[in-house]
């Protein structure tokens, strides 16, 4: 399965944002070790947004993340944030699995 890993990214400091991203990447590594393909929207979006320098970076990040969410089979929620909730809603609308724990993932 193609599984989106979602959780808080935005934070007051660069160090906190980096730690939030590390947490998502650690979880994604575990998703991969279970035989699934992990996707993190912000990982795809950040380099593009840095290069493009859009007027609204948050909106650009969310546009990319939500487009990716639409292609995934399930989502693993690591925590709550405005963006993560928007990503989760994509899966709920489509009736696709929303997981809250790595142990809930089915065998690949």
ABEGO torsion letter per residue (X at the ends): XBBBBBBBABBABAAAAAAAAAAAAAAAAAAAAAGBBBBBAAAAAAAAAAAAGBABAAAAAAAAAAAAAAABABBBBAEBBAAAAAAAAAAAAAGBBBBABAAABBBX
